């Protein structure tokens, strides 16, 4: 007899916690922000409905203002329901202006409710600062500043209402004016702190999306590696048999153009398979070591020149500290691919190899004149098998980019006047980092 294990009981606290978390995994950042606002608004509406009886007990509400209070909550309920239906059920595109509009509606509603229920005497007056903080976190640039100005205007409106109704029998004192001024100062501080947090969240979301893109590219490359490994295994024996027979026939008939063309075609097939195999890259297999980038680059260029004696290369390595940590073999393959591409594109032009440093990266650029990248290649950079050369495989730039990503850097391509340039951004390290 088998005993079935009971399924673990769901953790209600964790489910509730995740329900009100800002998700960073949704590809569209504005959609995740709107999703968060809708959920928080449901919590806000439910909370205001639950505490409405306390309004009567504390005389913050009366029979005249209660109808307006409940009517405003009903409108906010309908507004949130429509927002959820239009932009989530029907999957409409969410734009930044919609986030600003949603937060402005909440600000207006909160201002109206505070005005009805005691204004600054209402203990939930702090929700005003919460709404300001949400705007600072979710809005960027000018929209965030405009929202801050609106928050100050709404706070001033609530203060004026208090001034005329709650303090009608009292003179306006310096203490009262100081209290009003402190409210605006606290509002600005809460906005500034939350804006810094919003910038951090934006950076984290961008990093998460970049990591996802990198992971997808790595998965595609592993799939490509498995595919090429299968190709190599299946084609190795037939190609070898063809080569042996062609060599035999060429020895019997060395002047045959057809046989020469057939042998060249077999050679090209082998070359394509070799390039496909060399483009395989698994970050888990990389062997990093500390190197001086300029010295390693010079060694690779000298070795490459032995097989390409007619190529001209100009180097510029004016660096005091170019220490980095990278897998030398994979870097060599990436640089050789870039040199091959540049030489094949225009062998008459000198190839310029330049290394410069920023605070965080060493930038290795390979550039040659008279052969620009097409707009199609620039816009689709990062795709395998993308090439404009009749005999190219489109794997040189692809493998170079994946190498840069695998070490935490990036690759860029661009046209600089008549030149085509490829840049590899390699993370830079200081000597103290290796201690």
Secondary structure, 3 states (H helix, E strand, C coil): CCCCCCCCCCCHHHHHHHHCCCCCCCCCHHHHHHHHHHHHHHHHHHHHHHHHHHHHHCCCCCCCHHHHHHHHHHHHHHHHHHHHHHHHHCCCCCCHHHHHHHHHHHHHHHHHHHHHCCHHHCHHHHHHHHHHHHHHHHCCCHHHHHHHHHHHHHHHHHHHHHHHHCCCCCCCCHHHHHHHHHHHHHHHHHHHHHHHHHHHHHHHHHHHHHHHHHHHHHHHHHHHHHHHHHHHHHHHHHHHHHHHHHHHHHHHCCCCHHHHHHHHHHHHHHHHHHHHHHCCCCHHHCCCEEEEHHHHHHHHHHHHHHHCCCCCEEEECCCCCCEEEECHHHHHHHHHHHHHHHHHHCCCCCEEEEEEECCCEEEEEEEEECCCCCHHHHHCCCCCCCCCCCCCCCCHHHHHHHHHHHCCCEEEEEEECCEEEEEEEEECCCHHHHC
